[in-house]
């Protein structure tokens, strides 16, 4: 499954909420956005990129999926 968004706080936070809301679908799900308002990088750093200059992506996998 691919979820495409224009703007989101964080693709990673969106994925966490999606899973918490009862996701039980595809083996692999990708969340992509053109712009993040609160993106997160490594070691707690913020991830900032002007709108339309990068593709922000988070992927998550179903436990035991093929």
KAQUIGI-V375376 format. One record per pair of residues at least 24 apart in sequence whose ideal C-beta (glycine too) atoms are under 8 Angstrom apart, sorted by the first residue. I is the first residue (numbers start at 0). GAP is how many residues later the second one is. D is the distance in whole Angstrom. If there is no record, write none. Layout:
{{I & GAP & D} {I & GAP & D}}
This chain:
{{0 & 24 & 6} {0 & 25 & 4} {0 & 27 & 8} {0 & 28 & 5} {0 & 29 & 7} {1 & 27 & 8} {1 & 28 & 5} {1 & 30 & 7} {2 & 26 & 7} {2 & 27 & 7} {2 & 28 & 5} {2 & 29 & 7} {3 & 28 & 5} {3 & 29 & 8} {4 & 26 & 7} {4 & 27 & 7} {4 & 28 & 4} {4 & 29 & 7} {5 & 27 & 7} {5 & 28 & 5} {5 & 29 & 7} {6 & 26 & 6} {6 & 27 & 7} {6 & 28 & 5} {6 & 29 & 8} {6 & 30 & 7} {6 & 44 & 8} {7 & 25 & 5} {7 & 27 & 8} {7 & 28 & 6} {7 & 29 & 7} {7 & 48 & 8} {8 & 27 & 7} {8 & 28 & 5} {8 & 29 & 4} {9 & 26 & 6} {9 & 27 & 8} {9 & 28 & 5} {9 & 29 & 5} {9 & 30 & 6} {10 & 25 & 6} {10 & 28 & 8} {10 & 45 & 5} {10 & 46 & 6} {10 & 47 & 4} {11 & 28 & 6} {11 & 46 & 5} {12 & 25 & 7} {12 & 27 & 8} {13 & 44 & 7} {14 & 43 & 5} {14 & 45 & 5} {18 & 41 & 7} {23 & 38 & 8} {24 & 37 & 8} {25 & 36 & 7} {26 & 34 & 7} {26 & 35 & 5} {26 & 38 & 3} {26 & 39 & 6} {27 & 31 & 6} {27 & 32 & 8} {27 & 33 & 6} {27 & 34 & 7} {27 & 37 & 7} {28 & 30 & 7} {28 & 31 & 5} {28 & 32 & 8} {29 & 27 & 6} {29 & 28 & 7} {29 & 29 & 5} {30 & 26 & 7} {30 & 27 & 5} {30 & 28 & 8} {31 & 24 & 7} {31 & 25 & 5}}
